Amino acid sequence: MKKVQNRFTKIVAAAAVTIFSLTVSFVGVYAWFLASMTATESGMQMRVKTKNVEIESINLYKFDYHSSVVGGIEIFDYLTPETGVVNKYGYSEDTEEFDTVYDAAHDEWDDVSPITVMNVYDPVAMLISSQSLKDMNCNAIYEVTFTSSELVNALLDLQSIRLTAKSKASNEIFLTDCVDFDVFYESDLADSNPLYTDGVDNKLYYPSYIDKATPLSESEEVYYKLSYLSNLISEDPLQSHSNFYSSNPKPDDIDLAIDDSVTFTSESATIYINVNYAPTELEQYLQDIYSRNILAVYDFYFSFSFSEGAGA
């Protein structure tokens, strides 16, 4: 009994000092961010600048921590991620929300309540435990699948564009001030990717709480592989994530991909965008977490542009 009580106390403490949540403001009322195609509401806009390419689907991969309700309050078990699960959520054009979840066992989509896109970020936990950002499972991975009956070999220009009309309150910051972007492709997910092995140990993308003999689901493969690749960028001094915050003044748009080669296989191509918090940009708020949470306002969207590539 004592062990259970200690764990409960730690979970409450971890939740109490959590600092960043992904939010959006609706006429002064704060609500969890719900992805939307309407830029005036949330900024989750996917714009395709070409007549011969269409968006087939938009999905979101995220890690869901196990939760329980105690005294009417939902408590998330951030301390034992092995009890959590990676889910794949579908975007609905009708509701403009991620409100379906993929059921792999039955190969179908089930309706769920609209979900929050990114998990909360706690810089204190990172400071105390010295864990990597990858281990915190707070990133969101967007999967955007395009179809084209005309393109085979294409070139992609991908931008993130800032919603300059967005406003924020005194207890808020803009998400463009504290997130990094990475773009990945289907080829990055191949098991043959040399970054997944060091010559001795394979499957380096597996989290420590999953035995490498345990097969991963398709959703887990996408989430853990791309989270791992993003973390490698963070650890490499010769590489950097795309972001808004490193330029002064902050630009209205940034390039995430310039003339990247994309192949439409069977008239289909899939692009992945990993969005995660930038720890260096959030350290300045460490002193504030004892008195309040800080909310990050979603203030950007993505723009895709395809053109014919070599051999088209």
N, C-alpha and C positions, 0 to 999 in steps of 0.2 A: 504493500500500500504506500509506503514511504517513497519508493522509487517512482510510482505513478505521479505522486504529488510533486516531486522535484521536477519531473519532466513538464508537468502542467505549468509550473511556475516559470520555467525557462521559456516555454512557448509564449506565454503572456508577455514576458519581458521582451522577447524578440519582436513581438508585434507592436509593443508599446513604443519602441524606439525606431520603428520603421519610418523612413523619411520621405521617400518618393513614391507617389502613386500616379498612374497615367489618368488624367482627367480632362474634362472639357467643360466649359462654362456655357450654360443655357440661361440667358437673361438673368445672370447673377446667381443662379442656383447651380451648385456644383454636383456633377453626376459622373459616374464612371464612364470613361470613354467608350463609345460604341462606334465602330468603324462605319463610315458613311461615304457615299459618292457625292454628297452635297458639301461643297467646300465651305459654305457659310455656316454650317453646323459643326463640322468636326475636322475637316481638312483631309479626310481619308479619301482622296480623289485619285483615280487611276485614269490618266489621259493618254490616249494613243494617237499620235500624229501621223497617221497613214490611212489610206483608204482600203488597202488590201490585207489588213490584219485586224482580227477581232479578238477581244478578250473572251475566252471560253469559261474560265473560272478563276476565282480568287479564294485561296485558302490560307489559314493561319495555323502554324504549329506553335504550341506553347506548353510549358510544363505546369501541371496542376498539382499543387501540394495537397496532401490529405488534410481534410478539415473536419471538425466536429463542432457542434453547437452546445455551448455551456451557458446556462442562464440567459438564453436568447441571443448570445453573442457567438458569431462564427470565429473559431480559432484555428489558424493554419499551423500545421506541424512543419515548420521550416527546418527543424533540427534533424529530421529523419527523412531525407528525400527518397529513400528506398520505398517508402509507403506511398509516394506520389506516382503520377502517370503522365506521359506525354500524349496529348490529344491533338487531333486535326479538326479544325473548325471551318465550316463553309460560310462564305459570304452570300447573303441573300439580297438581290437587287430590289425585291419587293419591300422588305423591311429596312434595308440599308444597314444591316447589322450582321455580325457573326453569330448566328443563332441556330446552327445545326452542327452536330458532331458526327464524325465518321465512326461507324460501328464495323470494325474489320471482321468480326466473327460472322456477321450476317451480310457483309458487303452492302451496307445501306447507310443513309444519313438519317439521324434522329433529331427531332426538334428539341432544343434546349433553351433555357433563358439566355438572353444576350450576354456575352462574356466580356470581361475586361481584357484588354489586349496585352498589357505587360504586367508582370508581377511587381510587387513593391520592391524597392531597393533600400538596403540598410547599410550605410557606410561604416557604422560602428561594428557590425558583425564582421565585415571584411577586415577592419583594422585589428580586431581582437584575434580572429582566427587565422589571419594571413592567407585565407583561401583565395583562389583565383575568381575572377568575375564569372567564368564558365560554371563554376560550382554553385553559384547562386541561382541559376536557372531563371533569371528575370528577363531574358531577351525574348523578342517576338520574331518569328520568321514568316515572312509573307511569301506565298507561292502563287505566282501569277502565270497561268497557262494561256498561250495565244494560239490561234489557228490562222492559217493562210493557205489558200489554194493556189497562190501565185509565187510565193517566196519559198526557196529551198535554202540557199546560202544567203544569209542576211547580215547586216551590220546594225548593231543596237547602240543608240545614244539614250542614256537614262539619266534623268535629273531628279533631284529633290528640290521642290520649290517652296519657298517660305510664304506663309500666309501673313503678309505684313499688316493686315487689318485687324489681326487678333489683338486682344487686350488681356491684361492680367492684373490681379489684385496684389496687395502687399505681401501676402503669404504664398505667392505663386512665382514660378519661373517659367520661361518658355522651354519646351522640350528641345528646341533647336540649340539651346545653350548647354545641353548636357547629354546628347546621344551621339553615337557613332553608327555609320552605315557600312555594310559590306554586301557586295553583289556576288552571287554564285550561280552556277549553271549545272545542268544535269550531269555533265562530265565530272564535276567535282565530287559527285556522290558515288562514283564507281569504286568498287572494292580495290581495284588496281591502282588507285591514287597513291603514289609513293609517300605522301605525307601521313598515311595511316600506319606506317611501320618504320621502325628505326633499324631494321635488319635483324633484330633479335626478338623484339616484342612486336606483335601485330595488334590490330584493332586498338590503336592508341586513343581512339575517340570514345571508347567505352568509359562511362563514369566509374569511379572507384566503388560505388555501391552495387554494381552489376557485374557478376562473374562473366568473363569473356567466353565461357562455354555456353552461356545462355543466349539463344537467338533473340535478336531485337525485332520488334514489329516494324512495318514499313514507316510508320510515323516516327518511331524512335530512331531509326536509321537516319532519316532526314534531320531530325532535331539535333541529335548528338554529333553527327558528322559535321554539320555546318557550324554548330556552336564551337566545336573543337577547332575548325579551320579559322574561325574568327578570333579565337583565343591565340592561335599561332601568330596572327597579325599583330596582336597586342604585345606579344613577347619579342617580336623581331624589331630591332631598332632601325632597320632599313625599310620597314614597311609602315604604313599608317592607314587608319580608317578615314573614310570620307566624313566630313563634319562641317557644321556651320560655325562653330565657336572659335576656331583657330584663326579666323580672319577678323581684323578690326579696320573699318566697320564690318559688321556681319553682313554677308552677301544676301541677296534676294533669292539666289539659287546656287546649287552646287552640282557638279558633275559626279555621278556615281559610276558611269561607264561611258567610254568614248570609243566608237567604232569597234566594239567587241563583236567577235564572230559568233553568230547564232545559227544553228542548223535546224530547220523545220523538218522533223522526221515524221512521216505519215501526216503531213500538214499541221504538225503541232510542235510547239517549243515552250519550255517552262523556264521562268526566271525566278530566282530566290533572292529576297532582300532580308538580311539580318539587321535588326535594330536593337541596340543595347545601350545601357547607360555608360557614360565615360567617368570612371572613378575620380580622375584627376580634377574634373570640373565640379565635383560635388563635395570635395573635402572642405570647402569653405563653409559648408552648412552644418558641420559637425556640432558646433556649439548650440545650434537652434533646436536640435531634436528633443531636448529635454522639456521644451515648453510647447512645441507645436510640430505638426507635420507640415511639410512643404509640398505643394501640389505642382505638377508639371503640366502645362497647357499644351495640347497637341496643336502644332502650328506649321505643319508642312504637308505636302502631298507629293506623289510621284508622277512623272511624265515620261512616257516611252516613245521613242521614235525609231522606226525600222526603215532601212533602205536596202537595195540590192547589193549583195557582196560579190566577191570574186567567184567566178564560175556560175553565176546566176543566169 
